Amino acid sequence: MTGIKFPELEQLERIIEQLGDRAQIEIVERIQYKDHEFPIHCITLGSARPDVPVLAFFGGVHGLEKIGSEVILSYMQTISQLLDWDQEFLARLEKSRLVFVPLVNPVGIFLGTRSNGNGVDLMRNSPVEGVGTTRLYSGQRITPRLPWYRGDETKMEKEAQALCRVVDQYLFNSSLSIALDLHSGFGIQDRLWFPYASRKTPFAFIAETLALKEQFDRCHQHHIYKIEPTCHEYVINGDLWDYLFDDFVRRFTTGRLFLPLTLEMGSWLWLRKSPMHLFSRHGLFHPLLPHRQQRIFRRHFMLFDFLHRSLLYPEKWTQLNPQQKFDYQKKALDLWYE
């Protein structure tokens, strides 16, 4: 079994070398595909204390949507330089932890496919069953020859299990954590999605989510994101973040907050400007022109910084008194579930 390189993996290895002993590096899984082996890396920065807040980034769950991985790698490159001189950022890391899994589906990224090497759509791979799902894109177990194949119902794919292990180890053990999973390909507007994707039901932290949204709206009045539950756009089977969130709620009834977010970058805007890219393998999900890629790399750093700061200073959005929680819940229901 031999290792194989592709541009995103090579870039990640260069960043790991730049980080040196300032980061903890772990290969959480090795994926075999034909005669080759593909590693899944997890990189952590910051405090090793279990009680510090955690912000985690995941990319490349769908290999064809590799812009998500590239945005994370660009952010990691910036951080590797900040560590050399930015005392304020170093002080932040003393009180928090950053976790990066930029290449969740390395075989899919290498092949340029949405699915992994077994033809499985990892974001349809959990045992969660959607409520009222009838469309093919909701996830199917007919054949891996069709898109959105969910895989074997008796076990999850190794890549999905690896993602779940990282979340369990680094996020569930913290009293306050946010996961940000980067995707592309839906609509002309960038969206921030939160649970649920499997049902049109408010999730447990809807009040805190709205409080965080309003804080973001106040701080960045002209931000580009539409913030909403995933089920506003579609309902699917097997969503990994629904599975993880339901597991979190079962295991930790009080005292902890876990907020899984999905950044869905609206790639239809790129196609509107360059419609011929629709006929390219990556054109629907990835900006092909260099200047557009660079713009996307810069576009989301403000959001990353805001989420990190919000975890370090969470009082305004997590420590709600009973009346505030009631008011935010009612307002959230009116805004998102009317």
CORTA-V950258 format. One line per field, one symbol per residue. phi: phi as a letter, one per 20 degrees, with the letter a starting at -180 (. if undefined). psi: psi as a letter, one per 40 degrees, with the letter a starting at -180 (. if undefined). burial: I if it has 9 or more other ideal C-beta (glycine too) atoms within 8 Angstrom, else O. Layout:
phi->???
psi->???
burial->???
//
This chain:
phi->.dfcdbgffffffffgfffleecddceeacdebldcccedecdccofeffeffcdddcbmgdgfeffffffffffffffgefffbeffffffffdbcdcccfcfcfffffemcfeefemeffecefffdfemecegffocdfaffefmfenffebefgffffgffffffdeffefbbcdcdecbodmdcfcddcgdeeaecfefdfffffffgffffffcfdfdeedafgffdaccemffffgfffffffecfbncccceddedffffffffecfffgeegeffcbfeegffgfffgefdfgfgffffffffcegfddeefgfffffffffffffdcf
psi->hiiiiidddddddddddddbeeihhhheihhhhbeihhihihhiiaieheeiihhihhiedhddfeddddddddddddddddedegddddddddeihhhhgegdgdddddefidiaeeehhdeeeiehhihfheideehifdieeiifheaheeiiidddddddddddddddeiehihhhhhiiehaeihihiiiieeighhidfddddddddddddddgdfieihhiideddihiiehddddddddddddgdieihhhhihhhhgeddddddgdeedeideddehhdhddddddddddeddddddddddddgeddedghiddddddddddddddee.
burial->OOOOOIOIIIIIOOIIOOIOOOIOIOIIIOIOIOOIIIIIIIIIIIIOOOOIIIIIIIIIIIIIIIIIIIIIIIIIIIIIOIIOOOOOIIOIIOIIIIIIIIIIIIIIIIOIOIIIIOOIIIIIIIOIOIIOIOOOOIIIOOOIOIOIIIIOOOOIIOIIIIIIIIIIOIIIOIOIIIIIIIIIIIOOIIIIIIIIIIIOOIIOIIIIIIIIIOIIIOOOOOIOIOOIIIIOIIIIIIIIIIIIIIOIIOOIOOOIIIIIIIIIIIIIIIIOOIOOIOOOOIIIIIIIOOOIIOIIIOOIIOIIOIIIIIIIOIOOIIOIOOOIIOOIIOIIIOOIIO
//
